[in-house]
């Protein structure tokens, strides 16, 4: 059932994954279900819901983000969403999966071994504590429902090189959040390009991707320490 749902969903999204993708998604699903029993990785379970609400929801970004051949970082990757799900559908991008919880990074490393994927870096790190070599070195920074957009912008945009993009996956009613974040986006060197609404194939669910273009370098003072970001968002 999972493969059939994915094939129909990719067709609806006009995405053509390679021949190995469906086996990799099945391995991903099985290991996620197994480890979710002991790690509480996701509230979503079962073939249909994982296929639609995780794999297809994440892969939908490929409809409007040119990730092929790009260097991408997924901030707060958790169980690998959206970064690892995207990597399976677009294997020729390089992806860094960053998460602050070591056991989740352990899960991701083991999963990447099972998937026989190259071009994946799994990093146990807080985004605001990343060393200088990560700064402004990515074509895309992605994040899925981790925090409010003004906070996400400060955590994610310093990773993006000038001319690259920060993409935040949000619900469809995110206009107020986007308006609230405009000052932070500008301070961090970004410019709101668009908000892309998209449907999750096979459901009535609509999500949004907030797409910010990096037009100038982020000031060196950002990101601040987490306590300060949380207490006083930009």
C-alpha positions as CSV (number, residue, x, y, z in Angstrom):
1,X,0.0,0.0,0.0
2,X,2.8,2.5,0.8
3,X,4.4,2.2,-2.6
4,X,1.0,2.6,-4.4
5,X,0.2,5.7,-2.3
6,X,3.6,7.2,-3.0
7,X,3.5,6.5,-6.7
8,X,0.1,8.2,-7.0
9,X,1.3,11.1,-4.8
10,X,4.5,11.7,-6.8
11,X,2.5,11.6,-10.0
12,X,0.1,14.3,-8.6
13,X,3.1,16.4,-7.6
14,X,4.8,15.9,-11.0
15,X,7.9,14.4,-9.3
16,X,9.7,11.4,-10.8
17,X,11.9,9.7,-8.1
18,X,14.6,7.2,-9.1
19,X,14.1,3.4,-9.1
20,X,15.6,2.9,-5.6
21,X,13.3,5.5,-3.9
22,X,10.3,3.2,-3.1
23,X,12.4,0.5,-1.5
24,X,14.1,3.2,0.6
25,X,10.9,4.7,1.7
26,X,9.7,1.3,2.8
27,X,12.9,0.7,4.8
28,X,12.4,4.2,6.3
29,X,8.8,3.4,7.2
30,X,9.7,0.1,8.9
31,X,12.5,1.4,10.9
32,X,10.5,4.5,11.9
33,X,7.7,2.3,13.1
34,X,10.1,0.0,15.0
35,X,12.0,2.8,16.8
36,X,8.9,4.9,17.4
37,X,7.9,2.3,20.0
38,X,10.8,3.2,22.2
39,X,11.8,6.8,21.1
40,X,8.5,8.7,20.5
41,X,9.8,10.0,17.2
42,X,6.4,10.9,15.7
43,X,2.7,10.9,16.5
44,X,2.0,9.7,12.9
45,X,2.0,6.0,12.3
46,X,0.7,3.5,9.8
47,X,1.5,3.1,6.1
48,X,-1.1,5.5,4.7
49,X,-0.5,8.4,7.2
50,X,3.3,8.1,7.1
51,X,3.3,8.0,3.3
52,X,1.0,11.0,3.0
53,X,1.6,13.2,6.0
54,X,5.4,12.7,6.2
55,X,6.9,11.4,2.9
56,X,4.6,13.2,0.4
57,X,4.2,16.3,2.5
58,X,8.0,16.7,2.6
59,X,8.6,15.8,-1.0
60,X,6.1,18.4,-2.1
61,X,8.9,21.0,-1.6
62,X,10.5,19.7,-4.8
63,X,7.6,21.2,-6.7
64,X,8.9,24.7,-6.0
65,X,12.5,24.4,-4.6
66,X,15.4,23.4,-6.9
67,X,17.3,21.1,-4.6
68,X,19.0,19.0,-7.2
69,X,22.8,19.4,-6.9
70,X,22.4,21.8,-4.0
71,X,23.8,21.9,-0.5
72,X,20.9,21.7,2.0
73,X,20.6,21.8,5.8
74,X,17.5,20.6,7.7
75,X,17.3,22.5,11.0
76,X,15.6,20.5,13.8
77,X,15.4,17.4,11.6
78,X,13.8,15.2,14.3
79,X,13.0,11.8,12.6
80,X,14.4,13.2,9.3
81,X,11.5,15.4,8.1
82,X,11.8,17.1,5.7
83,X,15.5,16.5,5.0
84,X,15.8,12.8,4.7
85,X,12.5,12.3,3.0
86,X,13.6,14.8,0.4
87,X,17.0,13.2,0.0
88,X,15.3,9.9,-1.0
89,X,13.3,11.7,-3.7
90,X,16.2,13.9,-4.8
91,X,19.4,11.8,-4.1
92,X,21.8,14.1,-5.9
93,X,21.6,16.9,-3.3
94,X,23.9,17.0,-0.2
95,X,21.9,17.2,3.0
96,X,22.9,18.0,6.6
97,X,20.5,16.8,9.2
98,X,20.9,18.8,12.3
99,X,19.2,18.1,15.6
100,X,19.8,19.0,19.3
101,X,18.9,15.6,20.6
102,X,21.7,13.0,20.4
103,X,19.3,10.0,20.3
104,X,17.5,11.4,17.3
105,X,20.8,11.8,15.5
106,X,21.7,8.2,16.4
107,X,18.4,7.1,14.8
108,X,19.2,9.1,11.7
109,X,22.7,7.8,11.3
110,X,21.5,4.2,11.6
111,X,18.7,4.8,9.2
112,X,21.1,6.3,6.6
113,X,23.2,3.2,6.9
114,X,20.2,1.1,6.2
115,X,19.3,3.3,3.2
116,X,22.8,3.1,1.7
117,X,22.7,6.9,1.1
118,X,25.8,9.0,0.5
119,X,25.9,12.8,0.7
120,X,24.2,12.9,4.2
121,X,25.7,14.4,7.3
122,X,24.0,13.8,10.6
123,X,25.0,16.5,13.2
124,X,24.2,16.6,16.9
125,X,24.2,20.4,17.5
126,X,22.0,23.3,18.5
127,X,21.6,25.6,15.6
128,X,22.6,28.7,17.5
129,X,25.8,27.0,18.6
130,X,27.0,26.0,15.1
131,X,30.8,26.6,14.4
132,X,31.9,29.1,11.8
133,X,32.4,26.5,9.0
134,X,28.6,26.0,8.8
135,X,27.9,29.7,8.5
136,X,26.6,30.9,5.2
137,X,27.6,27.8,3.4
138,X,24.3,26.3,2.3
139,X,22.1,26.9,-0.7
140,X,19.0,26.0,1.3
141,X,18.0,25.9,5.0
142,X,14.8,24.0,5.6
143,X,12.7,23.6,8.8
144,X,9.4,22.0,9.4
145,X,7.1,23.3,12.2
146,X,9.9,23.7,14.8
147,X,9.1,27.2,16.1
148,X,7.5,30.5,15.2
149,X,8.9,32.0,12.0
150,X,10.7,35.0,13.7
151,X,12.6,32.5,15.9
152,X,13.2,30.1,13.0
153,X,14.6,32.9,10.8
154,X,17.3,33.7,13.4
155,X,18.2,30.0,13.8
156,X,18.2,29.2,10.1
157,X,19.2,32.2,8.0
158,X,22.8,32.4,9.2
159,X,23.4,29.0,7.6
160,X,22.3,30.3,4.1
161,X,24.7,31.8,1.6
162,X,23.8,35.0,-0.2
163,X,21.5,34.1,-3.1
164,X,20.3,31.0,-1.3
165,X,17.0,30.3,0.4
166,X,15.4,29.7,3.8
167,X,12.2,27.6,3.5
168,X,9.9,27.1,6.5
169,X,7.1,24.6,6.3
170,X,4.0,25.9,8.0
171,X,0.2,25.6,8.1
172,X,-2.0,27.5,5.6
173,X,-3.0,30.2,8.2
174,X,0.5,31.5,8.6
175,X,-0.1,35.1,7.4
176,X,0.1,36.7,10.8
177,X,3.2,34.7,11.6
178,X,4.8,35.9,8.3
179,X,3.9,39.5,9.0
180,X,5.3,39.2,12.5
181,X,8.6,37.8,11.1
182,X,9.3,40.4,8.4
183,X,11.5,42.5,10.7
184,X,13.6,39.5,11.7
185,X,13.9,38.4,8.1
186,X,15.1,41.8,7.0
187,X,17.6,42.1,9.9
188,X,19.1,38.7,9.0
189,X,19.6,39.6,5.3
190,X,16.5,38.0,3.9
191,X,13.7,39.1,1.6
192,X,10.3,37.3,1.6
193,X,9.9,35.8,-1.9
194,X,6.6,34.1,-1.6
195,X,4.3,31.8,0.4
196,X,3.5,28.6,-1.6
197,X,0.3,26.8,-0.5
198,X,0.2,23.2,-1.6
199,X,-2.1,20.2,-1.1
200,X,-0.9,16.9,0.3
201,X,-1.9,14.3,-2.3
202,X,-4.8,12.1,-1.4
203,X,-6.0,14.4,1.5
204,X,-7.8,17.7,2.0
205,X,-4.8,19.0,3.9
206,X,-3.2,22.2,2.7
207,X,0.2,23.3,4.0
208,X,2.4,26.3,3.2
209,X,6.0,26.8,2.5
210,X,7.4,30.3,3.4
211,X,10.2,31.0,1.0
212,X,12.8,33.6,1.9
213,X,15.7,34.6,-0.4
214,X,19.0,35.6,1.2
215,X,20.0,38.9,-0.3
216,X,22.8,40.0,2.0
217,X,25.1,38.5,4.7
218,X,23.6,37.9,8.1
219,X,25.2,40.2,10.8
220,X,27.8,38.4,12.8
221,X,25.9,39.0,16.1
222,X,23.2,36.6,15.0
223,X,22.1,34.0,16.1
224,X,22.1,35.0,19.7
225,X,22.0,32.6,22.6
226,X,18.8,30.5,22.8
227,X,17.7,32.1,26.1
228,X,17.8,35.5,24.5
229,X,16.2,34.4,21.3
230,X,13.3,32.8,23.2
231,X,12.9,35.8,25.6
232,X,13.1,38.5,23.0
233,X,12.5,37.3,19.4
234,X,13.6,39.8,16.7
